[in-house]
Amino acid sequence: MEPLDGAIRDYAWGSRSALAHLQGRPTPSAGPEAELWLGAHPGAPATVRRDGEPVSLADLVAADPGRWLGARVVERFGVRLPFLLKVLAAESPLSLQAHPDAAQARAGHAADAQRPAAERNYADPHHKPELLVALSPFEALCGFRDPAESAGALAAFGVPALEPVVAALRGGTTGLAEAVRLLLSWPQAERSALVAAVVAADVAGPDAELARSLAADYPGDPGVLVALLLHHVRLAPGEAIWMPAGNLHAYLRGLGVEVMAASDNVLRGGLTPKRVDVDELLRVLRFEVLEDPLVAPQEVAAGVLRWPVPVDDFALHRVTVAGGVPVRLAVPGPRVVLCRAGRLSVDDGRGAVALAPGQAAVGAAEAGPLVLAGAGEAYVATAGLD
């Protein structure tokens, strides 16, 4: 194992204190710190020190894929680390977004090669399913709720302009696509008035509170109303949500560990000043009710939890070491370990690394099982080929 220095992304919605607090740095930071990337994604690869100098993990993987990835990962995913581990710190809402499935990503990326750069939607030919585990109380929007509930929520505002949207939703799941299309295609000159009318309505309850909160950050954005078609999820620390392909979602606030397939494909649907391609988003979205956005972990060994997901790009374990008893974890392929709390050492048979909260380590595929000792909690990301 070797120490891994993550890359911090300074997106405007990030917290100035959450990541610094996790890593034991003085707070607040000089600017927003939104995500800590612990992987080899070319957008912001983490680094390993060689002779005192930082070396990109992406460069190390490319130079020696057999050692870092192993034959099975290379055969399945090519010469790239197939997963990206992040710590996400949201102070304000992220954009409504969805991700394509693998076939859509391949076709979309190929088609984009013929389009001007400003009109491209696909950064790469890979899908981007995601799993997020809350480290603090965490709020998110995830998946469509029952259209009848959404129709009632919008009708309660008493805004006549919304009647066609309400009518579409009363048609059940067959009307979801039309409702989303109507809202996201709302005439630009009329959007501010529509959102303002909803915010000004004399209505109480969680839907009204959510609309007002989102409108405070994104006035005049029709995504404020699309958000009311989704489940508003409040996670306690340790709870998790799964975002499969085609699932419309947005993170609102909180600190969480996120693992995903290593892709940068995002189709936005509002709550953003960035480009929204309504037609492509509608093509990718799955217009079905998500009955339960939460995914429960499974205990796979004493002190070890794993969240089951239906993809093989990644697997995520949470390891709790207590009572002076080391925990042994046999995982396939490359592995990234993040210390969440306490003081831990992690050894793969070729060398141990001591970790404090917010610190990480990376290990090669050809090494042995991990042994975590000390006292604390860690998240371990690996490929899902077990």
N, C-alpha and C positions, 0 to 999 in steps of 0.2 A: 504494500500500500504506500501511496505517496500523498503528501498534502496537496489539496486542490484549491486554488484561489478562484472564486467565482467572479463573474462580471456583473456589475450593478447597472441596471437600465434606469434612466432618469425620466420616465414618462411623467407627464404633468399630473396624472391622477394618483401618483405615489405618495406614501407617507414620508415625513421628514424624521420620524423617530422609530418606527417599528423595526426596520432592519438593523439600525444602529443599536437599538436596545437588545435585539437578539444576539448580536455579535459583541456586545459589551463595549461599544464605542461611545464617545461623548455624544449626547443628544441635545438639541436636534441637529441634523445634518444641514449642510449649507443649502441644499435644494431637495426636491422630491426624489426619493429612492423607491421605485415601484417594484422591481423584480431583481432577484439574485439568480443568475443563470449558472447552473452547474452541469455543463455538458460540453459537447463539441460542435454545437450549431454554429455555422459560419457567421451568423449575425452578431454573436458575442461569445466566442469560445472562452471557457475557463482556461486557466494556465497551471502548469506544473513547473517547478523551478529546476533548472539545469545549470550547474556551476554558478548559482546565485542569480541567474537571469530567468525571467518568465518565458516559458515556451508554450505556445498554443496547444491545447489537447487535440484540436482538430489536426494540427500538423503532425503530432505524434502518432495519431491513429492512421493517417494517410501514409506515413513512412513505414509503419510496421503493423499492418492490419491483422496479421496472423496472431501476433502477441496480444494486442489490445482487444480485439474483437472475438477471435476464435473462428474456426472454420465454419461452424454452424451459423453464426451471425452473418459472416461474409456471404455465405451461400444464400441465406434468406433475404438479407437487406442490402448487400453490396458493401463497398468500403465506406461505411459511415456508421457512427454511433446511432442506433435507431431510436433512442429516447433522449429526452431533455428533462432534467430535474430542476425545479424552480422553487424559490420562496417568493410568494406574491404578497405585497403590502398595499392594499387599496385604501386610500383616504377618501376618494370620491368615485362615482360610478365609471366603469369602463363601458365601451360601446356595446350595444346589442350586436351579437355576431353568431355565425355558424361556420362550420368547417365541412369540406366535401368528403365523400368517401374516397377510397383508393382509385376506383375507376373514374370518378368525376375529376379527381385531381390530375390524373394522367391525361385525360382528354382535354381538360381545361388548360393545362400548361402547354400542351402541344398547340392548341388553337390560339393561345395568347402570343405565340411566336410570330403570328401573322398580323398582330394588332399593334398600334402605336403604344409606347410605353405607358402613357397616361390612361389607357383603356384596359390595361391588363389586370386580371383578378388573381392569378395564380403564380406564386413565387417559385414553386417547385412542384414536382409530380407526385407528392406524397400526401396521404391523409393526416389528420391531426386530432385523433380522439384524445380526451383529457380526463384526468381524475384529480380532484382537489380534496385535500384533507384539511379541515380547519385547525389552526393552532390557537385561535382566539375566537370569540363569538364572531360569526361571519354571515353576511347577507349576500344573497345571489338571486338572480332570476334564472330559472332553468326549466325549459320545456313548456309546451302548451298545456293549460288546464282545460277543464270542460268548457266548451264554447258557450254553453248555457250560463255558466257562472260569469264568463266574460261579458256576455250580452247584458246580463243584469247589472254588472258593474258600470258599463258605459251608459246604459239607459238611465241609471240613477243620477247622472250628472244633469240630465234634462237639457242637453244641448241639441237643438233640432238638426244641426248639420251632421251629427253622428248617426242619424236614423238609418241610412243605408248600411253602415257598418254593423249596427245592431241587428238589422234584418239578416245580413249575411251570416252572422254568428248564430242566429236562431235556427239556421239550417244545419247545425251540427258540424262535424269535422269537414263535411264537403264545402262548407262556407268559410272555413278558416283561411284558405288561400286568398279568397276574394276580400275578406276583411283586412288582411295584411296588405294586400295590393292597394286597396283604397286608401289606407292610412299612409303608406310610404309614398304613394303617388299624389298625395294631396297637393293642390296648387301652391307653389312657393309663396305667392303673395298672400295666401289665406292661412298659412300655418300658424303664425304668431297669434292671430285672433282665435283660432280653434283651441290651441293649448291654453290661452288666457281664459277662455270661457270655461273650460274644464276646471282650471285652478280656482276661478272665482265662484264656482257653484257652491251653494250652501249645502254641502254634503259632508258627512263625517264617516269615519271608518278607515280600515287599513288601505283600501284602494285609493281613497282620496288623499290620504297621507303620503302614499307612494308617489302619486302623480305630482303633488306639490313639491315633494323632495326632489324628484328628477327634474322638474321644470325649473327649479332654482339653479341647477347646474346647466341645463340645456333648454333655455326658453325658446319656444317656437319650433322645437324638434318633434316631429310626429312619433319618434321612438318613445316619447313619454306615454303615448296611448297604446302603442304596440306592447309596451311593458306590462300593461294591465291584462294582456291575454296569456301571460305566463305565470307559472308558480313562483310566488315570492317565498324563498327558502331562507330560514334562519338556522344556521348550524351551530351547535355547541362544539367546543374543542374536542377533536377526535372523530367527529362525524364527517362524512364524505359525500360528494356528489360526483356522478359520472356524466360526462358530456360526449355522447356518441356523435357520429357524423349526422348532419342535418338537423341537429338540435339547436334551436335558438336560445341563447343564454347571455347573461351579463353578470359580472361580479360587481357588487355595489360597495362593500367596505369590509375590511377585516384582514387578518394575517393567515396565510395558509401555505401548505406544501402542495405543489402541483407537479404531476408527472404527465408527460404527453409524448406522442410520437414526434420525432424531430422534424417539424415542418413549420412553415411560416404562412400557410394558406388561411386567410381570414376573409370572409365575406360579411361586410358590415350591414346592419339593418337599423341604424339610428343611434341616438345619444352620442353623436360624434360630429365634428366639423369635416371629417374626411369623406371621401367619395363613397356613395352607396349605389351599387348597381342592382336596382330593384329586380329586374328580369332574371339576372343570374342567381340572386339570393332566392327568389321564388322557385327556381329550378332545383336548387340544392336542398331547400328546407323539406323536412318531413312533417306534413300536416296531420299529426296524430296526437292524441292525448297521452302525455307522459304520466302514468298513474302515480309513480313514486320516484322522485329524482334521487333519493338517497340510496347509497349502496353500503351494506353492512360488511364489516370485516370478518374474516375467518381466523380462528386461532389455529395455526399450523404447527406450533411447538410451544413449550413453556416460555412465556415472555415474548412470543413472536406472533404478530397479526399480519394478515395479508388481505388486500382488497381484491376480490375476483373481478376481472374485466375480460371481455370477449375479444381481446386482441393479443398478439404475441410481440408487439413492439416493445412493451415494457411490463414490468411487475413492480409493485411497491410493497415493502415490508416495514412495519414499525417494530423495533426491537427495544425492549425494556430490560435493563440489566440492574438487578437489585440483590441485596444480601450477599454480595461478594461471590456470586456464582456466575461464571462466564457463560455466554450464550454462543452456541455454534450454529452457523447458518450456511448451508450449502446452496449456492446459487449459480446459475449458468452464465457464462459469458462475462462481459465487462460489468463492473459494479461501481456505483458512486454512493458514498456514505455521508450523510449530513447529521451532525450532532445537534439535537434539539435542546437538550437540558443535561445538566450534570457534567461529569468528567469521564471520558471513555478512552480506551485504547482499542484499535481495530487492527487485527493481524490476519494476513492471508497466507501465512506460512513462509513468506519471502521478506517479511519486514513489517513492523508495527508502526502505527501513527497514533499519537496522542491528540485527542480532540476536545475542545471546549465548545460551549454553545455557539452556534453559527459557523463553526468550522467544518470543513469537508475533506474527504480523502477519496482517491480514485485507485482502482486496482485493475490489473490486466486479466483477460479471460483465462490465461494459461495457469494462473495461480490456484491455490487450494481454497477450501471453505473458509469463510470468515469466522473469526473468533472475537467477540466483543466482550471486554472486561471493564471493571470499574463500577460506576453507579451512574445511571442516567438513561436517556432515551435517544434513539437514533432512527432515522429513516434511510432505508437502503433501496436504491433503484437499480434494477438490472433489466436485461432483456427477458421477455416472457417465454423463452423456449425451454421449458422444463419438462 
